[in-house]
């Protein structure tokens, strides 16, 4: 969905913030967004005007901010991408949650949807391997302690 828009990383952050704040409070105010993103109110106003002109947010000065139908679709995709990357970093690579969240935020703006889709599939494979026991060991790396690399694993058999 974001492929239809030329959104900057900052604009994506604003959409994501509005989406997450709205999930909790039903709508967002400029102050909520500024606090969430740790930016000045003047920066929020400028971003909201731009996103409003793109018809992704409903914005009027001193009023609540909501996502348009299209804005909600775009924001949901951004949030999904972030959560997928964070989950992959934590569950597959063993990265601590705070570090995974920060890295996912940086990565989400630049990784194409096709790659995120592959990360999802790989993450699901690792989490559901019938042999189980696939893990990341900080001293050793990625391994399957129950022999998933051998031909006895139904997922590894050819054809």
C-alpha positions in Angstrom: 0.0 0.0 0.0 2.8 2.5 0.8 4.1 1.9 -2.7 1.3 4.1 -3.9 2.7 7.1 -1.9 6.1 8.7 -1.8 6.2 8.8 2.0 9.3 9.7 3.9 10.5 7.7 6.9 9.3 10.6 9.1 5.8 10.6 7.5 5.6 6.9 8.0 6.5 7.5 11.7 3.7 10.0 12.0 1.1 7.6 10.5 2.3 4.8 12.7 2.1 7.1 15.8 -1.4 8.2 14.9 -2.5 4.6 14.3 -1.1 3.4 17.6 -2.4 6.4 19.6 -5.8 6.0 18.0 -5.9 2.3 18.9 -5.7 3.3 22.5 -7.6 6.6 22.5 -9.8 6.4 19.4 -8.2 9.6 18.0 -5.0 11.5 18.5 -4.2 15.1 19.3 -1.1 17.0 18.1 0.3 16.9 21.7 -0.1 13.1 21.9 1.8 12.7 18.6 4.6 15.1 19.7 5.0 13.2 23.0 4.9 9.8 21.2 7.6 10.8 18.7 9.5 13.1 21.0 9.3 16.1 18.6 8.2 19.7 18.8 4.5 20.6 18.2 5.5 22.8 15.2 7.0 19.7 13.5 3.7 17.8 14.1 1.7 20.6 12.6 3.8 20.7 9.5 3.7 16.9 9.1 -0.1 16.8 9.6 -0.7 19.4 7.0 1.3 17.4 4.5 -0.4 14.1 5.4 -3.8 15.9 5.2 -3.0 17.2 1.7 -2.2 13.6 0.8 -5.7 12.6 2.2 -4.1 10.2 4.7 -5.3 12.1 7.8 -8.2 14.2 8.8 -6.6 17.3 10.3 -7.8 20.7 11.4 -5.8 22.9 13.8 -6.7 22.4 17.5 -8.9 19.4 16.6 -8.5 15.7 17.0 -6.5 13.9 14.3 -7.8 10.7 12.7 -6.7 8.6 9.8 -8.7 8.5 6.6 -9.7 5.0 5.4 -6.7 5.0 3.0 -4.5 6.4 5.8 -5.5 3.6 8.1 -4.6 1.0 5.4 -1.2 2.5 4.9 -0.6 2.9 8.7 -1.7 -0.7 9.4 0.8 -1.9 6.8 3.6 0.1 8.4 2.7 -1.2 11.9 2.5 -4.8 10.5 6.0 -4.4 8.9 7.4 -3.1 12.2 5.9 -5.9 14.3 7.0 -8.5 11.8 10.6 -7.3 11.8 10.6 -6.9 15.6 9.3 -10.5 16.0 11.9 -11.8 13.6 14.7 -10.1 15.4 13.5 -11.4 18.8 12.3 -14.9 18.0 14.7 -15.9 15.2 17.9 -13.9 16.0 17.5 -13.7 19.8 17.7 -9.9 20.0 16.5 -8.3 23.2 13.1 -6.6 22.9 14.2 -2.9 23.3 17.0 -3.4 20.7 14.7 -5.3 18.4 12.1 -2.5 18.6 14.6 0.2 17.8 16.2 -1.7 14.9 12.7 -2.6 13.5 11.8 1.0 13.5 14.9 1.9 11.4 14.5 -1.1 9.1 10.7 -0.8 8.4 11.2 2.2 6.2 13.6 0.7 3.8 12.8 -3.0 3.4 10.5 -3.8 0.5 7.3 -5.7 1.1 8.5 -8.8 -0.8 11.4 -9.1 1.6 9.3 -8.6 4.7 6.9 -11.3 3.3 9.9 -13.7 3.1 11.0 -12.8 6.6 7.5 -13.6 7.8 7.6 -17.0 6.1 11.1 -17.8 7.5 10.1 -16.7 10.9 7.0 -18.9 10.8 9.1 -21.8 9.6 11.6 -21.4 12.5 8.7 -21.1 15.0 6.8 -24.1 13.8 9.6 -26.5 12.6 8.2 -30.0 13.4 11.5 -31.0 15.0 11.4 -27.9 17.3 14.4 -26.6 19.1 15.6 -24.1 16.5 17.2 -21.3 18.4 19.9 -18.6 18.4 22.8 -19.0 20.8 24.9 -15.9 21.3 28.0 -18.0 21.6 27.4 -20.3 18.7 24.9 -18.7 16.3 21.8 -20.2 14.7 21.4 -23.9 15.2 18.8 -26.7 15.7 19.6 -28.7 18.7 17.3 -31.5 17.7 18.9 -32.2 14.3 16.6 -30.2 12.0 19.3 -30.0 9.4 19.2 -33.7 8.6 16.9 -35.3 6.1 14.5 -36.7 8.8 12.8 -33.3 9.0 9.8 -33.3 6.6 10.4 -29.7 5.8 13.9 -30.4 4.5 13.0 -33.3 2.2 13.1 -32.5 -1.5 9.9 -32.6 -3.5 
